[in-house]
Amino acid sequence: MKIKSVGIENISYPVKIRQKNGGHQDTVATIDLQASVPKSYRGTCVSTFIKILNKYQDDLSVTIFPDLIQKVKDELNAASARMEMTFPYFI
């Protein structure tokens, strides 16, 4: 069996979500993040995923998701990457 993608699944991660009024809301997200990476990158992927999430965790918004995914692809030389994030958001 060949492994085609690697990732992290169902981790709880503290984030700040950007609000329309410019403020931020603290919450805890559940995140799945996967990438299709070459065999030589598979040993370092988890630490790379966390490093990238750390970079964006204080100012998350829908507008940064393309940059975050591109950063994963660039750092891991991945053909593709995907992320799913769910979190409570209070209005």
Biopython code that builds the backbone (N, CA, C, O; Angstrom):
import numpy as np
from Bio.PDB.StructureBuilder import StructureBuilder

atoms = [
    (1, "MET", "N", (0.831, -1.178, 0.000)),
    (1, "MET", "CA", (0.000, 0.000, 0.000)),
    (1, "MET", "C", (0.878, 1.244, 0.000)),
    (1, "MET", "O", (1.761, 1.376, 0.848)),
    (2, "LYS", "N", (0.653, 2.136, -0.917)),
    (2, "LYS", "CA", (1.405, 3.385, -0.990)),
    (2, "LYS", "C", (0.652, 4.488, -0.266)),
    (2, "LYS", "O", (-0.557, 4.643, -0.436)),
    (3, "ILE", "N", (1.376, 5.253, 0.545)),
    (3, "ILE", "CA", (0.781, 6.411, 1.207)),
    (3, "ILE", "C", (0.882, 7.582, 0.244)),
    (3, "ILE", "O", (1.969, 7.907, -0.234)),
    (4, "LYS", "N", (-0.245, 8.212, -0.040)),
    (4, "LYS", "CA", (-0.258, 9.315, -0.994)),
    (4, "LYS", "C", (-0.354, 10.668, -0.318)),
    (4, "LYS", "O", (0.033, 11.682, -0.898)),
    (5, "SER", "N", (-0.872, 10.692, 0.921)),
    (5, "SER", "CA", (-0.943, 11.965, 1.630)),
    (5, "SER", "C", (-0.685, 11.727, 3.115)),
    (5, "SER", "O", (-0.864, 10.624, 3.631)),
    (6, "VAL", "N", (-0.266, 12.783, 3.774)),
    (6, "VAL", "CA", (-0.003, 12.748, 5.209)),
    (6, "VAL", "C", (-0.681, 13.955, 5.830)),
    (6, "VAL", "O", (-1.019, 14.917, 5.139)),
    (7, "GLY", "N", (-0.877, 13.895, 7.136)),
    (7, "GLY", "CA", (-1.505, 15.050, 7.758)),
    (7, "GLY", "C", (-1.761, 14.883, 9.230)),
    (7, "GLY", "O", (-1.342, 13.917, 9.868)),
    (8, "ILE", "N", (-2.469, 15.866, 9.743)),
    (8, "ILE", "CA", (-2.916, 15.844, 11.125)),
    (8, "ILE", "C", (-4.440, 15.855, 11.096)),
    (8, "ILE", "O", (-5.053, 16.477, 10.229)),
    (9, "GLU", "N", (-5.035, 15.164, 12.050)),
    (9, "GLU", "CA", (-6.483, 15.022, 12.023)),
    (9, "GLU", "C", (-7.064, 15.242, 13.411)),
    (9, "GLU", "O", (-6.559, 14.735, 14.413)),
    (10, "ASN", "N", (-8.146, 16.017, 13.434)),
    (10, "ASN", "CA", (-8.946, 16.189, 14.636)),
    (10, "ASN", "C", (-8.140, 16.761, 15.815)),
    (10, "ASN", "O", (-8.322, 16.334, 16.955)),
    (11, "ILE", "N", (-7.254, 17.720, 15.539)),
    (11, "ILE", "CA", (-6.536, 18.335, 16.646)),
    (11, "ILE", "C", (-7.301, 19.573, 17.116)),
    (11, "ILE", "O", (-7.914, 20.279, 16.314)),
    (12, "SER", "N", (-7.256, 19.823, 18.406)),
    (12, "SER", "CA", (-7.839, 21.039, 18.974)),
    (12, "SER", "C", (-6.740, 22.082, 19.025)),
    (12, "SER", "O", (-5.641, 21.821, 19.515)),
    (13, "TYR", "N", (-7.048, 23.276, 18.510)),
    (13, "TYR", "CA", (-6.011, 24.285, 18.352)),
    (13, "TYR", "C", (-6.587, 25.673, 18.648)),
    (13, "TYR", "O", (-7.596, 26.056, 18.056)),
    (14, "PRO", "N", (-5.961, 26.433, 19.558)),
    (14, "PRO", "CA", (-6.483, 27.770, 19.868)),
    (14, "PRO", "C", (-6.230, 28.742, 18.719)),
    (14, "PRO", "O", (-5.129, 28.794, 18.171)),
    (15, "VAL", "N", (-7.252, 29.507, 18.361)),
    (15, "VAL", "CA", (-7.133, 30.477, 17.268)),
    (15, "VAL", "C", (-7.878, 31.757, 17.617)),
    (15, "VAL", "O", (-8.730, 31.780, 18.505)),
    (16, "LYS", "N", (-7.536, 32.825, 16.894)),
    (16, "LYS", "CA", (-8.267, 34.085, 16.978)),
    (16, "LYS", "C", (-8.862, 34.342, 15.600)),
    (16, "LYS", "O", (-8.148, 34.439, 14.602)),
    (17, "ILE", "N", (-10.188, 34.448, 15.570)),
    (17, "ILE", "CA", (-10.897, 34.657, 14.314)),
    (17, "ILE", "C", (-11.163, 36.142, 14.137)),
    (17, "ILE", "O", (-11.715, 36.790, 15.026)),
    (18, "ARG", "N", (-10.774, 36.676, 12.997)),
    (18, "ARG", "CA", (-11.001, 38.089, 12.699)),
    (18, "ARG", "C", (-12.492, 38.351, 12.512)),
    (18, "ARG", "O", (-13.176, 37.626, 11.790)),
    (19, "GLN", "N", (-12.985, 39.397, 13.172)),
    (19, "GLN", "CA", (-14.386, 39.784, 13.058)),
    (19, "GLN", "C", (-14.531, 40.924, 12.060)),
    (19, "GLN", "O", (-13.560, 41.617, 11.757)),
    (20, "LYS", "N", (-15.731, 41.116, 11.554)),
    (20, "LYS", "CA", (-15.983, 42.179, 10.581)),
    (20, "LYS", "C", (-15.634, 43.560, 11.122)),
    (20, "LYS", "O", (-15.200, 44.433, 10.370)),
    (21, "ASN", "N", (-15.825, 43.759, 12.436)),
    (21, "ASN", "CA", (-15.563, 45.075, 13.022)),
    (21, "ASN", "C", (-14.070, 45.327, 13.287)),
    (21, "ASN", "O", (-13.699, 46.368, 13.829)),
    (22, "GLY", "N", (-13.220, 44.369, 12.900)),
    (22, "GLY", "CA", (-11.783, 44.533, 13.079)),
    (22, "GLY", "C", (-11.234, 43.875, 14.327)),
    (22, "GLY", "O", (-10.020, 43.725, 14.467)),
    (23, "GLY", "N", (-12.111, 43.480, 15.236)),
    (23, "GLY", "CA", (-11.664, 42.799, 16.447)),
    (23, "GLY", "C", (-11.403, 41.320, 16.183)),
    (23, "GLY", "O", (-11.464, 40.852, 15.046)),
    (24, "HIS", "N", (-11.114, 40.608, 17.250)),
    (24, "HIS", "CA", (-10.867, 39.174, 17.151)),
    (24, "HIS", "C", (-11.671, 38.431, 18.204)),
    (24, "HIS", "O", (-11.933, 38.951, 19.289)),
    (25, "GLN", "N", (-12.053, 37.219, 17.870)),
    (25, "GLN", "CA", (-12.727, 36.353, 18.824)),
    (25, "GLN", "C", (-11.853, 35.126, 19.076)),
    (25, "GLN", "O", (-11.483, 34.412, 18.144)),
    (26, "ASP", "N", (-11.527, 34.893, 20.355)),
    (26, "ASP", "CA", (-10.770, 33.707, 20.727)),
    (26, "ASP", "C", (-11.694, 32.497, 20.704)),
    (26, "ASP", "O", (-12.827, 32.562, 21.182)),
    (27, "THR", "N", (-11.207, 31.399, 20.149)),
    (27, "THR", "CA", (-11.973, 30.162, 20.126)),
    (27, "THR", "C", (-10.998, 28.998, 19.984)),
    (27, "THR", "O", (-9.790, 29.202, 19.857)),
    (28, "VAL", "N", (-11.519, 27.803, 20.006)),
    (28, "VAL", "CA", (-10.702, 26.606, 19.804)),
    (28, "VAL", "C", (-11.249, 25.886, 18.583)),
    (28, "VAL", "O", (-12.420, 25.511, 18.532)),
    (29, "ALA", "N", (-10.380, 25.703, 17.608)),
    (29, "ALA", "CA", (-10.774, 25.051, 16.357)),
    (29, "ALA", "C", (-10.394, 23.577, 16.388)),
    (29, "ALA", "O", (-9.426, 23.182, 17.038)),
    (30, "THR", "N", (-11.166, 22.779, 15.680)),
    (30, "THR", "CA", (-10.796, 21.403, 15.398)),
    (30, "THR", "C", (-10.324, 21.395, 13.951)),
    (30, "THR", "O", (-11.054, 21.799, 13.047)),
    (31, "ILE", "N", (-9.089, 20.928, 13.741)),
    (31, "ILE", "CA", (-8.449, 21.075, 12.429)),
    (31, "ILE", "C", (-8.003, 19.722, 11.880)),
    (31, "ILE", "O", (-7.446, 18.891, 12.596)),
    (32, "ASP", "N", (-8.267, 19.528, 10.587)),
    (32, "ASP", "CA", (-7.682, 18.458, 9.778)),
    (32, "ASP", "C", (-6.868, 19.154, 8.701)),
    (32, "ASP", "O", (-7.361, 20.072, 8.044)),
    (33, "LEU", "N", (-5.633, 18.730, 8.514)),
    (33, "LEU", "CA", (-4.762, 19.338, 7.506)),
    (33, "LEU", "C", (-3.967, 18.226, 6.850)),
    (33, "LEU", "O", (-3.240, 17.498, 7.527)),
    (34, "GLN", "N", (-4.098, 18.085, 5.527)),
    (34, "GLN", "CA", (-3.405, 17.040, 4.790)),
    (34, "GLN", "C", (-2.698, 17.600, 3.570)),
    (34, "GLN", "O", (-3.077, 18.632, 3.016)),
    (35, "ALA", "N", (-1.649, 16.877, 3.169)),
    (35, "ALA", "CA", (-0.913, 17.262, 1.963)),
    (35, "ALA", "C", (-0.423, 16.007, 1.248)),
    (35, "ALA", "O", (-0.071, 15.010, 1.878)),
    (36, "SER", "N", (-0.409, 16.078, -0.070)),
    (36, "SER", "CA", (0.177, 15.020, -0.897)),
    (36, "SER", "C", (1.637, 15.381, -1.093)),
    (36, "SER", "O", (1.966, 16.277, -1.871)),
    (37, "VAL", "N", (2.510, 14.682, -0.385)),
    (37, "VAL", "CA", (3.922, 15.066, -0.365)),
    (37, "VAL", "C", (4.808, 13.949, -0.897)),
    (37, "VAL", "O", (4.445, 12.773, -0.848)),
    (38, "PRO", "N", (5.986, 14.336, -1.412)),
    (38, "PRO", "CA", (6.959, 13.317, -1.824)),
    (38, "PRO", "C", (7.416, 12.502, -0.614)),
    (38, "PRO", "O", (7.389, 12.993, 0.514)),
    (39, "LYS", "N", (7.826, 11.287, -0.847)),
    (39, "LYS", "CA", (8.239, 10.379, 0.224)),
    (39, "LYS", "C", (9.293, 11.000, 1.141)),
    (39, "LYS", "O", (9.264, 10.771, 2.351)),
    (40, "SER", "N", (10.208, 11.768, 0.594)),
    (40, "SER", "CA", (11.303, 12.334, 1.382)),
    (40, "SER", "C", (10.852, 13.374, 2.400)),
    (40, "SER", "O", (11.615, 13.701, 3.308)),
    (41, "TYR", "N", (9.632, 13.906, 2.278)),
    (41, "TYR", "CA", (9.137, 14.942, 3.186)),
    (41, "TYR", "C", (8.232, 14.376, 4.289)),
    (41, "TYR", "O", (7.854, 15.114, 5.199)),
    (42, "ARG", "N", (7.886, 13.125, 4.232)),
    (42, "ARG", "CA", (6.866, 12.576, 5.127)),
    (42, "ARG", "C", (7.273, 12.577, 6.595)),
    (42, "ARG", "O", (6.395, 12.636, 7.456)),
    (43, "GLY", "N", (8.536, 12.516, 6.914)),
    (43, "GLY", "CA", (8.965, 12.497, 8.305)),
    (43, "GLY", "C", (8.861, 13.840, 9.000)),
    (43, "GLY", "O", (8.828, 13.895, 10.229)),
    (44, "THR", "N", (8.810, 14.923, 8.243)),
    (44, "THR", "CA", (8.807, 16.253, 8.852)),
    (44, "THR", "C", (7.469, 16.968, 8.745)),
    (44, "THR", "O", (7.362, 18.125, 9.152)),
    (45, "CYS", "N", (6.462, 16.319, 8.218)),
    (45, "CYS", "CA", (5.220, 17.024, 7.908)),
    (45, "CYS", "C", (4.480, 17.528, 9.133)),
    (45, "CYS", "O", (3.967, 18.647, 9.101)),
    (46, "VAL", "N", (4.398, 16.755, 10.219)),
    (46, "VAL", "CA", (3.610, 17.176, 11.377)),
    (46, "VAL", "C", (4.184, 18.448, 11.979)),
    (46, "VAL", "O", (3.433, 19.379, 12.269)),
    (47, "SER", "N", (5.483, 18.511, 12.171)),
    (47, "SER", "CA", (6.085, 19.725, 12.733)),
    (47, "SER", "C", (5.916, 20.901, 11.782)),
    (47, "SER", "O", (5.757, 22.035, 12.233)),
    (48, "THR", "N", (5.947, 20.658, 10.493)),
    (48, "THR", "CA", (5.736, 21.727, 9.515)),
    (48, "THR", "C", (4.303, 22.228, 9.565)),
    (48, "THR", "O", (4.074, 23.436, 9.498)),
    (49, "PHE", "N", (3.335, 21.331, 9.682)),
    (49, "PHE", "CA", (1.931, 21.744, 9.797)),
    (49, "PHE", "C", (1.737, 22.648, 11.017)),
    (49, "PHE", "O", (1.100, 23.697, 10.918)),
    (50, "ILE", "N", (2.280, 22.247, 12.152)),
    (50, "ILE", "CA", (2.120, 23.027, 13.381)),
    (50, "ILE", "C", (2.826, 24.376, 13.254)),
    (50, "ILE", "O", (2.292, 25.393, 13.695)),
    (51, "LYS", "N", (4.003, 24.398, 12.665)),
    (51, "LYS", "CA", (4.729, 25.657, 12.466)),
    (51, "LYS", "C", (3.908, 26.630, 11.621)),
    (51, "LYS", "O", (3.852, 27.821, 11.927)),
    (52, "ILE", "N", (3.283, 26.141, 10.581)),
    (52, "ILE", "CA", (2.472, 27.002, 9.711)),
    (52, "ILE", "C", (1.211, 27.462, 10.439)),
    (52, "ILE", "O", (0.839, 28.631, 10.345)),
    (53, "LEU", "N", (0.551, 26.563, 11.160)),
    (53, "LEU", "CA", (-0.628, 26.969, 11.930)),
    (53, "LEU", "C", (-0.262, 28.028, 12.966)),
    (53, "LEU", "O", (-1.027, 28.968, 13.187)),
    (54, "ASN", "N", (0.897, 27.886, 13.601)),
    (54, "ASN", "CA", (1.355, 28.883, 14.582)),
    (54, "ASN", "C", (1.471, 30.268, 13.957)),
    (54, "ASN", "O", (1.157, 31.274, 14.593)),
    (55, "LYS", "N", (1.920, 30.312, 12.716)),
    (55, "LYS", "CA", (2.103, 31.597, 12.030)),
    (55, "LYS", "C", (0.774, 32.330, 11.845)),
    (55, "LYS", "O", (0.730, 33.559, 11.908)),
    (56, "TYR", "N", (-0.301, 31.588, 11.618)),
    (56, "TYR", "CA", (-1.589, 32.194, 11.282)),
    (56, "TYR", "C", (-2.595, 32.212, 12.433)),
    (56, "TYR", "O", (-3.653, 32.823, 12.288)),
    (57, "GLN", "N", (-2.318, 31.579, 13.555)),
    (57, "GLN", "CA", (-3.330, 31.366, 14.587)),
    (57, "GLN", "C", (-3.871, 32.631, 15.238)),
    (57, "GLN", "O", (-4.974, 32.600, 15.783)),
    (58, "ASP", "N", (-3.140, 33.746, 15.202)),
    (58, "ASP", "CA", (-3.592, 34.967, 15.872)),
    (58, "ASP", "C", (-4.443, 35.884, 14.998)),
    (58, "ASP", "O", (-4.910, 36.920, 15.472)),
    (59, "ASP", "N", (-4.651, 35.527, 13.738)),
    (59, "ASP", "CA", (-5.437, 36.390, 12.864)),
    (59, "ASP", "C", (-6.030, 35.583, 11.713)),
    (59, "ASP", "O", (-5.686, 35.801, 10.552)),
    (60, "LEU", "N", (-6.912, 34.660, 12.038)),
    (60, "LEU", "CA", (-7.519, 33.820, 11.008)),
    (60, "LEU", "C", (-8.739, 34.493, 10.404)),
    (60, "LEU", "O", (-9.557, 35.091, 11.103)),
    (61, "SER", "N", (-8.837, 34.383, 9.117)),
    (61, "SER", "CA", (-10.019, 34.813, 8.389)),
    (61, "SER", "C", (-10.061, 34.021, 7.095)),
    (61, "SER", "O", (-9.074, 33.404, 6.695)),
    (62, "VAL", "N", (-11.194, 34.046, 6.462)),
    (62, "VAL", "CA", (-11.350, 33.314, 5.210)),
    (62, "VAL", "C", (-10.327, 33.783, 4.161)),
    (62, "VAL", "O", (-9.927, 33.001, 3.298)),
    (63, "THR", "N", (-9.914, 35.024, 4.231)),
    (63, "THR", "CA", (-8.988, 35.556, 3.230)),
    (63, "THR", "C", (-7.583, 34.982, 3.342)),
    (63, "THR", "O", (-6.837, 35.017, 2.364)),
    (64, "ILE", "N", (-7.195, 34.454, 4.500)),
    (64, "ILE", "CA", (-5.829, 33.931, 4.619)),
    (64, "ILE", "C", (-5.737, 32.444, 4.279)),
    (64, "ILE", "O", (-4.631, 31.929, 4.114)),
    (65, "PHE", "N", (-6.867, 31.739, 4.169)),
    (65, "PHE", "CA", (-6.807, 30.303, 3.915)),
    (65, "PHE", "C", (-6.032, 29.943, 2.644)),
    (65, "PHE", "O", (-5.249, 28.993, 2.674)),
    (66, "PRO", "N", (-6.213, 30.655, 1.535)),
    (66, "PRO", "CA", (-5.403, 30.322, 0.359)),
    (66, "PRO", "C", (-3.899, 30.469, 0.630)),
    (66, "PRO", "O", (-3.109, 29.648, 0.164)),
    (67, "ASP", "N", (-3.500, 31.497, 1.371)),
    (67, "ASP", "CA", (-2.079, 31.669, 1.701)),
    (67, "ASP", "C", (-1.573, 30.542, 2.592)),
    (67, "ASP", "O", (-0.465, 30.041, 2.396)),
    (68, "LEU", "N", (-2.383, 30.141, 3.573)),
    (68, "LEU", "CA", (-1.992, 29.067, 4.477)),
    (68, "LEU", "C", (-1.790, 27.763, 3.708)),
    (68, "LEU", "O", (-0.790, 27.071, 3.902)),
    (69, "ILE", "N", (-2.733, 27.434, 2.842)),
    (69, "ILE", "CA", (-2.617, 26.208, 2.045)),
    (69, "ILE", "C", (-1.420, 26.277, 1.109)),
    (69, "ILE", "O", (-0.711, 25.284, 0.946)),
    (70, "GLN", "N", (-1.182, 27.425, 0.494)),
    (70, "GLN", "CA", (-0.031, 27.568, -0.396)),
    (70, "GLN", "C", (1.272, 27.411, 0.381)),
    (70, "GLN", "O", (2.226, 26.823, -0.129)),
    (71, "LYS", "N", (1.327, 27.925, 1.600)),
    (71, "LYS", "CA", (2.514, 27.795, 2.454)),
    (71, "LYS", "C", (2.779, 26.317, 2.754)),
    (71, "LYS", "O", (3.928, 25.876, 2.722)),
    (72, "VAL", "N", (1.730, 25.557, 3.043)),
    (72, "VAL", "CA", (1.886, 24.109, 3.269)),
    (72, "VAL", "C", (2.465, 23.452, 2.023)),
    (72, "VAL", "O", (3.409, 22.667, 2.116)),
    (73, "LYS", "N", (1.907, 23.769, 0.863)),
    (73, "LYS", "CA", (2.395, 23.179, -0.385)),
    (73, "LYS", "C", (3.853, 23.542, -0.649)),
    (73, "LYS", "O", (4.649, 22.691, -1.044)),
    (74, "ASP", "N", (4.198, 24.813, -0.428)),
    (74, "ASP", "CA", (5.568, 25.255, -0.675)),
    (74, "ASP", "C", (6.560, 24.599, 0.288)),
    (74, "ASP", "O", (7.608, 24.108, -0.133)),
    (75, "GLU", "N", (6.228, 24.594, 1.573)),
    (75, "GLU", "CA", (7.140, 24.055, 2.598)),
    (75, "GLU", "C", (7.384, 22.556, 2.418)),
    (75, "GLU", "O", (8.480, 22.066, 2.691)),
    (76, "LEU", "N", (6.366, 21.832, 1.960)),
    (76, "LEU", "CA", (6.473, 20.376, 1.857)),
    (76, "LEU", "C", (6.619, 19.877, 0.424)),
    (76, "LEU", "O", (6.627, 18.670, 0.181)),
    (77, "ASN", "N", (6.733, 20.802, -0.521)),
    (77, "ASN", "CA", (6.833, 20.424, -1.929)),
    (77, "ASN", "C", (5.661, 19.508, -2.311)),
    (77, "ASN", "O", (5.836, 18.509, -3.008)),
    (78, "ALA", "N", (4.473, 19.872, -1.840)),
    (78, "ALA", "CA", (3.283, 19.044, -2.023)),
    (78, "ALA", "C", (2.571, 19.379, -3.326)),
    (78, "ALA", "O", (2.532, 20.532, -3.756)),
    (79, "ALA", "N", (2.015, 18.358, -3.935)),
    (79, "ALA", "CA", (1.218, 18.553, -5.149)),
    (79, "ALA", "C", (-0.119, 19.194, -4.807)),
    (79, "ALA", "O", (-0.662, 19.970, -5.593)),
    (80, "SER", "N", (-0.653, 18.865, -3.625)),
    (80, "SER", "CA", (-1.927, 19.437, -3.192)),
    (80, "SER", "C", (-1.981, 19.435, -1.669)),
    (80, "SER", "O", (-1.230, 18.723, -1.002)),
    (81, "ALA", "N", (-2.882, 20.242, -1.144)),
    (81, "ALA", "CA", (-3.103, 20.296, 0.301)),
    (81, "ALA", "C", (-4.551, 20.678, 0.542)),
    (81, "ALA", "O", (-5.187, 21.328, -0.288)),
    (82, "ARG", "N", (-5.064, 20.261, 1.697)),
    (82, "ARG", "CA", (-6.433, 20.612, 2.069)),
    (82, "ARG", "C", (-6.506, 20.802, 3.569)),
    (82, "ARG", "O", (-5.757, 20.193, 4.332)),
    (83, "MET", "N", (-7.434, 21.669, 3.974)),
    (83, "MET", "CA", (-7.632, 21.916, 5.386)),
    (83, "MET", "C", (-9.128, 22.015, 5.661)),
    (83, "MET", "O", (-9.888, 22.589, 4.881)),
    (84, "GLU", "N", (-9.525, 21.443, 6.781)),
    (84, "GLU", "CA", (-10.891, 21.584, 7.267)),
    (84, "GLU", "C", (-10.791, 22.083, 8.697)),
    (84, "GLU", "O", (-10.049, 21.529, 9.508)),
    (85, "MET", "N", (-11.540, 23.130, 8.999)),
    (85, "MET", "CA", (-11.488, 23.737, 10.325)),
    (85, "MET", "C", (-12.922, 24.019, 10.777)),
    (85, "MET", "O", (-13.705, 24.631, 10.051)),
    (86, "THR", "N", (-13.245, 23.567, 11.972)),
    (86, "THR", "CA", (-14.538, 23.888, 12.563)),
    (86, "THR", "C", (-14.285, 24.505, 13.928)),
    (86, "THR", "O", (-13.331, 24.149, 14.621)),
    (87, "PHE", "N", (-15.160, 25.444, 14.306)),
    (87, "PHE", "CA", (-14.985, 26.105, 15.595)),
    (87, "PHE", "C", (-16.287, 26.791, 15.995)),
    (87, "PHE", "O", (-17.083, 27.177, 15.139)),
    (88, "PRO", "N", (-16.499, 26.942, 17.317)),
    (88, "PRO", "CA", (-17.650, 27.714, 17.761)),
    (88, "PRO", "C", (-17.371, 29.185, 17.542)),
    (88, "PRO", "O", (-16.261, 29.656, 17.791)),
    (89, "TYR", "N", (-18.373, 29.913, 17.079)),
    (89, "TYR", "CA", (-18.256, 31.346, 16.845)),
    (89, "TYR", "C", (-19.504, 32.005, 17.424)),
    (89, "TYR", "O", (-20.624, 31.710, 17.007)),
    (90, "PHE", "N", (-19.302, 32.885, 18.373)),
    (90, "PHE", "CA", (-20.417, 33.473, 19.082)),
    (90, "PHE", "C", (-20.786, 34.841, 18.494)),
    (90, "PHE", "O", (-19.923, 35.682, 18.241)),
    (91, "ILE", "N", (-22.077, 35.034, 18.289)),
    (91, "ILE", "CA", (-22.587, 36.291, 17.743)),
    (91, "ILE", "C", (-23.409, 36.982, 18.816)),
    (91, "ILE", "O", (-23.943, 38.067, 18.582)),
]
sb = StructureBuilder()
sb.init_structure("model")
sb.init_model(0)
sb.init_chain("A")
sb.init_seg("    ")
for serial, (resi, resn, name, xyz) in enumerate(atoms, 1):
    if name == "N":
        sb.init_residue(resn, " ", resi, " ")
    sb.init_atom(name, np.array(xyz, "f"), 0.0, 1.0, " ", f" {name:<3s}", serial, name[0])
structure = sb.get_structure()
